[in-house]
Amino acid sequence: MYKNELDALKKAGRFRERILFDDRLKDLASNDYLGLSQNKKQFNKAVKLVKEYETLSSKASMLVNGYHPIHRIFELEMAEQNGFEEGLAVGSGFLANMSLIEALVRKGDMLFMDEEYHASGVMAAQILGEKVVTFKHNNVEDLHRKLEDNPAKRQIIAVEGIYSMGGDLCKKEIFDLADAYEALMIVDEAHSSGVLGKKLLGIFEYYGIAIHERHIKMGTLGKAYGSYGAYILASSEIITFLVNRAKPIIYSTAPSVFDTALALVNMEYIRKNAKKYRKKIIKRQKMVKKFIGIECKSLILPMVMPNNKHTQFIQKGLMKQGYLIGAIRQPTVDKPIMRVILNVNISVKKIKHVLALISHNTVE
């Protein structure tokens, strides 16, 4: 029934499939920035924590009987560490973005979204129709013009702390502009929490931004935190509103109890080891600057490829060398890239080897 479309995707080099990659490959493809996905000691801590309770799984929506003490402990810890009034555990980053955008943009409001915002936010924005204005990626002047040209009851700005494909940081001036217009600000910290700042708390800490009632932070647990799920941090009023209005929260089964427990113990582990991790992150960023002349402020290094097929060719060649690198193709990105993750669990020497292979196209 869909054969022609699938054939067209294959011809264009855009065909996707699930692959069970060899677990022995050095993983520079996933978002496991701190390597916690392989930390069995932390896994066992989470198992021990869950076993302290009679109920081991979520069972139902948070608003029925799925809200677990571990969910609440996680929410309180995450909110306190990041300087927010309240937290909310959510099933996934996709659901968190859908919840925020679908629920918060009301009649008379306008949403201003960076053109490179995550697909989950873009999908949610499509529901809103004319309530959405897209601004040029990380362009302060374009956002300023559009805020000026589109007054509203509430102006809401949606950005990412670190953009998932380019690895670039949201500009500090956008935060300042949001304050000047008294706009609500949704900041997707999926790729910046656990990576930026002295305590690895993300973009707010990195820029030294004082949290206030118009700030909303969401992030995922399946990246630096080495688990699965998501969270939203905001004022008590906004969190209460989401609990009452956000359909993905109201009608979804509560987040996995074990995954929340794993994120909780990993969050504490990152807090205790932030200085050590920060040194490793800086060391990898400096190596990239010195070796290939690219300033990398995150742990995401995109390397542009000539076309989709060449991207897949390079990926296969790197796998033969023992490395797994993300081959990101259109339409996910405008130009195909090798998305190299500077995983702190993998030595600088091996990452340098990968960069040399990609840069010189010596992979066979």
Secondary structure, DSSP 8 states (H G I E B T S, - for coil): --HHHHHHHHHTT---------TTSEEESSS-TT-GGG-HHHHHHHHHHHTTSS--S--SBIIIII--HHHHHHHHHHHHHHT-SEEEEES-HHHHHHHHHHHH--TT-EEEEETT--HHHHHHHHTTGGGEEEE-TT-HHHHHHHHHH---SSEEEEEESB-TTT--B--HHHHHHHHHTT-EEEEE-TTTTTTSSTTS--HHHHHT----TTEEEEEESSSTTSSS-EEEEE-HHHHHHHHHH-HHHHSSB---HHHHHHHHHHHHHHHHTHHHHHHHHHHHHHHHHHHH----SSSEEEEE-SSHHHHHHHHHHHHHTTEEEEEE-TTTSSS-EEEEE--TTS-HHHHHHHHHHHHTT---
